[in-house]
């Protein structure tokens, strides 16, 4: 139970990180739509600016009396019209891109909302698990302390020390062949007798675990 409680923060972090990844993708998809819309607006504005420029040049062209100036206006107008054609093609391409970007953004945002709901439920489940586990753990600790209080303090101290150094289990059986079931090493005759009598605490000579 302690290990489970210790692992919960890491589980929460992994779940939250997964949600953040979907959130980032949704944000990027939404931003792509905004950027494409801005690009279309800028392109259309530039087209309108070129058209206004052409209108002014045509007025000036109609007022000139010089042939070279007239021809120069023709050239500049042709250049501006060519630029407009390029910009209009670009605008159409951007509109296609915008439609695709909107579809992707809709799908990505919908997926993010699904994952968010799932993550919220999962986090709530983890929270409930943590509360139940903490309650159950405290009950076991209280019960353990009650039992430990009735045991020789030296034995409890030895058990606590070995649980940290050896890990669990600290108390192991002597098998039918007279071996420690913890380290599987053969025990001495004296240890056999101690275990069989059950009158004093017996330890494995090899690993130090308590035997029964």
MOTA-V108977 format. One record per residue. N is the residue number from 0. RES is the residue in one small letter. PSI is psi as a letter, one per 40 degrees, with the letter a starting at -180 (999 if undefined). OMEGA is omega as a letter, one per 20 degrees, with the letter a starting at -180 (* if undefined). D_FIRST is the distance of its C-alpha to the first C-alpha in whole Angstrom. Layout:
n->N res->RES psi->PSI omega->OMEGA d_first->D_FIRST
n->N res->RES psi->PSI omega->OMEGA d_first->D_FIRST
This chain:
n->0 res->x psi->d omega->r d_first->0
n->1 res->x psi->d omega->r d_first->4
n->2 res->x psi->d omega->r d_first->5
n->3 res->x psi->d omega->r d_first->5
n->4 res->x psi->d omega->r d_first->6
n->5 res->x psi->d omega->a d_first->9
n->6 res->x psi->e omega->a d_first->10
n->7 res->x psi->d omega->r d_first->11
n->8 res->x psi->d omega->r d_first->14
n->9 res->x psi->d omega->r d_first->15
n->10 res->x psi->d omega->r d_first->15
n->11 res->x psi->d omega->a d_first->17
n->12 res->x psi->d omega->r d_first->19
n->13 res->x psi->d omega->a d_first->20
n->14 res->x psi->d omega->a d_first->21
n->15 res->x psi->d omega->r d_first->23
n->16 res->x psi->d omega->r d_first->25
n->17 res->x psi->d omega->r d_first->25
n->18 res->x psi->d omega->a d_first->27
n->19 res->x psi->d omega->r d_first->29
n->20 res->x psi->d omega->r d_first->30
n->21 res->x psi->d omega->r d_first->32
n->22 res->x psi->d omega->r d_first->33
n->23 res->x psi->d omega->r d_first->35
n->24 res->x psi->d omega->r d_first->36
n->25 res->x psi->d omega->r d_first->37
n->26 res->x psi->d omega->r d_first->39
n->27 res->x psi->d omega->r d_first->41
n->28 res->x psi->d omega->r d_first->42
n->29 res->x psi->d omega->a d_first->43
n->30 res->x psi->d omega->r d_first->45
n->31 res->x psi->d omega->r d_first->47
n->32 res->x psi->d omega->a d_first->48
n->33 res->x psi->d omega->r d_first->49
n->34 res->x psi->d omega->a d_first->51
n->35 res->x psi->d omega->r d_first->53
n->36 res->x psi->d omega->r d_first->54
n->37 res->x psi->d omega->r d_first->55
n->38 res->x psi->d omega->r d_first->57
n->39 res->x psi->d omega->r d_first->59
n->40 res->x psi->d omega->a d_first->60
n->41 res->x psi->d omega->a d_first->61
n->42 res->x psi->d omega->r d_first->63
n->43 res->x psi->d omega->r d_first->65
n->44 res->x psi->d omega->r d_first->66
n->45 res->x psi->d omega->r d_first->67
n->46 res->x psi->d omega->a d_first->69
n->47 res->x psi->d omega->r d_first->70
n->48 res->x psi->d omega->r d_first->71
n->49 res->x psi->d omega->r d_first->73
n->50 res->x psi->d omega->r d_first->75
n->51 res->x psi->d omega->r d_first->76
n->52 res->x psi->d omega->r d_first->77
n->53 res->x psi->d omega->r d_first->79
n->54 res->x psi->d omega->r d_first->81
n->55 res->x psi->d omega->a d_first->82
n->56 res->x psi->d omega->r d_first->83
n->57 res->x psi->d omega->r d_first->85
n->58 res->x psi->d omega->r d_first->87
n->59 res->x psi->d omega->r d_first->88
n->60 res->x psi->d omega->a d_first->89
n->61 res->x psi->d omega->a d_first->91
n->62 res->x psi->e omega->a d_first->93
n->63 res->x psi->i omega->r d_first->94
n->64 res->x psi->e omega->a d_first->97
n->65 res->x psi->h omega->a d_first->96
n->66 res->x psi->d omega->a d_first->96
n->67 res->x psi->d omega->r d_first->93
n->68 res->x psi->d omega->r d_first->91
n->69 res->x psi->d omega->r d_first->91
n->70 res->x psi->d omega->r d_first->90
n->71 res->x psi->d omega->r d_first->87
n->72 res->x psi->d omega->r d_first->86
n->73 res->x psi->d omega->a d_first->86
n->74 res->x psi->d omega->a d_first->84
n->75 res->x psi->d omega->r d_first->81
n->76 res->x psi->d omega->r d_first->81
n->77 res->x psi->d omega->r d_first->80
n->78 res->x psi->d omega->a d_first->78
n->79 res->x psi->d omega->r d_first->76
n->80 res->x psi->d omega->r d_first->76
n->81 res->x psi->d omega->r d_first->75
n->82 res->x psi->d omega->r d_first->72
n->83 res->x psi->d omega->r d_first->71
n->84 res->x psi->d omega->r d_first->71
n->85 res->x psi->d omega->a d_first->68
n->86 res->x psi->d omega->r d_first->67
n->87 res->x psi->d omega->r d_first->67
n->88 res->x psi->d omega->r d_first->66
n->89 res->x psi->d omega->r d_first->63
n->90 res->x psi->d omega->r d_first->62
n->91 res->x psi->d omega->r d_first->62
n->92 res->x psi->d omega->r d_first->59
n->93 res->x psi->d omega->r d_first->57
n->94 res->x psi->d omega->r d_first->58
n->95 res->x psi->d omega->r d_first->56
n->96 res->x psi->d omega->a d_first->53
n->97 res->x psi->d omega->r d_first->53
n->98 res->x psi->d omega->r d_first->52
n->99 res->x psi->d omega->a d_first->50
n->100 res->x psi->d omega->r d_first->48
n->101 res->x psi->d omega->r d_first->48
n->102 res->x psi->d omega->r d_first->47
n->103 res->x psi->d omega->r d_first->44
n->104 res->x psi->d omega->r d_first->43
n->105 res->x psi->d omega->a d_first->43
n->106 res->x psi->d omega->a d_first->41
n->107 res->x psi->d omega->r d_first->38
n->108 res->x psi->d omega->r d_first->38
n->109 res->x psi->d omega->r d_first->37
n->110 res->x psi->d omega->r d_first->34
n->111 res->x psi->d omega->r d_first->33
n->112 res->x psi->d omega->r d_first->33
n->113 res->x psi->d omega->a d_first->31
n->114 res->x psi->d omega->r d_first->28
n->115 res->x psi->d omega->r d_first->28
n->116 res->x psi->d omega->r d_first->28
n->117 res->x psi->d omega->a d_first->25
n->118 res->x psi->d omega->r d_first->23
n->119 res->x psi->d omega->r d_first->23
n->120 res->x psi->d omega->a d_first->22
n->121 res->x psi->d omega->r d_first->19
n->122 res->x psi->d omega->r d_first->18
n->123 res->x psi->d omega->r d_first->18
n->124 res->x psi->d omega->r d_first->16
n->125 res->x psi->d omega->r d_first->13
n->126 res->x psi->d omega->r d_first->14
n->127 res->x psi->d omega->r d_first->14
n->128 res->x psi->d omega->a d_first->11
n->129 res->x psi->d omega->a d_first->9
n->130 res->x psi->d omega->a d_first->11
n->131 res->x psi->d omega->a d_first->10
n->132 res->x psi->d omega->a d_first->6
n->133 res->x psi->d omega->r d_first->8
n->134 res->x psi->d omega->r d_first->10
n->135 res->x psi->d omega->r d_first->8
n->136 res->x psi->d omega->a d_first->6
n->137 res->x psi->d omega->r d_first->10
n->138 res->x psi->d omega->r d_first->12
n->139 res->x psi->d omega->r d_first->10
n->140 res->x psi->d omega->r d_first->11
n->141 res->x psi->d omega->r d_first->14
n->142 res->x psi->d omega->r d_first->15
n->143 res->x psi->d omega->r d_first->14
n->144 res->x psi->d omega->r d_first->16
n->145 res->x psi->d omega->r d_first->19
n->146 res->x psi->d omega->a d_first->19
n->147 res->x psi->d omega->a d_first->19
n->148 res->x psi->e omega->a d_first->22
n->149 res->x psi->e omega->a d_first->24
n->150 res->x psi->i omega->r d_first->24
n->151 res->x psi->h omega->a d_first->26
n->152 res->x psi->d omega->r d_first->25
n->153 res->x psi->d omega->r d_first->26
n->154 res->x psi->d omega->r d_first->24
n->155 res->x psi->d omega->r d_first->21
n->156 res->x psi->d omega->r d_first->22
n->157 res->x psi->d omega->r d_first->23
n->158 res->x psi->d omega->a d_first->19
n->159 res->x psi->d omega->a d_first->17
n->160 res->x psi->d omega->a d_first->20
n->161 res->x psi->d omega->r d_first->20
n->162 res->x psi->d omega->r d_first->16
n->163 res->x psi->d omega->a d_first->16
n->164 res->x psi->d omega->a d_first->20
n->165 res->x psi->d omega->a d_first->19
n->166 res->x psi->i omega->a d_first->15
n->167 res->x psi->i omega->i d_first->14
n->168 res->x psi->i omega->r d_first->15
n->169 res->x psi->d omega->a d_first->18
n->170 res->x psi->h omega->a d_first->20
n->171 res->x psi->i omega->a d_first->21
n->172 res->x psi->i omega->r d_first->24
n->173 res->x psi->h omega->a d_first->28
n->174 res->x psi->i omega->a d_first->29
n->175 res->x psi->d omega->a d_first->33
n->176 res->x psi->e omega->r d_first->34
n->177 res->x psi->f omega->r d_first->33
n->178 res->x psi->i omega->r d_first->31
n->179 res->x psi->h omega->a d_first->27
n->180 res->x psi->e omega->r d_first->25
n->181 res->x psi->d omega->a d_first->23
n->182 res->x psi->e omega->r d_first->26
n->183 res->x psi->f omega->r d_first->28
n->184 res->x psi->i omega->a d_first->31
n->185 res->x psi->h omega->a d_first->33
n->186 res->x psi->i omega->r d_first->33
n->187 res->x psi->i omega->r d_first->37
n->188 res->x psi->d omega->a d_first->39
n->189 res->x psi->d omega->r d_first->38
n->190 res->x psi->d omega->r d_first->34
n->191 res->x psi->d omega->a d_first->35
n->192 res->x psi->d omega->r d_first->36
n->193 res->x psi->d omega->a d_first->34
n->194 res->x psi->d omega->a d_first->31
n->195 res->x psi->d omega->a d_first->34
n->196 res->x psi->d omega->a d_first->35
n->197 res->x psi->e omega->a d_first->31
n->198 res->x psi->e omega->r d_first->33
n->199 res->x psi->i omega->a d_first->31
n->200 res->x psi->h omega->r d_first->28
n->201 res->x psi->h omega->a d_first->29
n->202 res->x psi->i omega->r d_first->28
n->203 res->x psi->h omega->a d_first->28
n->204 res->x psi->e omega->a d_first->31
n->205 res->x psi->d omega->a d_first->30
n->206 res->x psi->e omega->r d_first->26
n->207 res->x psi->e omega->r d_first->26
n->208 res->x psi->i omega->r d_first->23
n->209 res->x psi->h omega->a d_first->24
n->210 res->x psi->i omega->r d_first->25
n->211 res->x psi->999 omega->* d_first->26
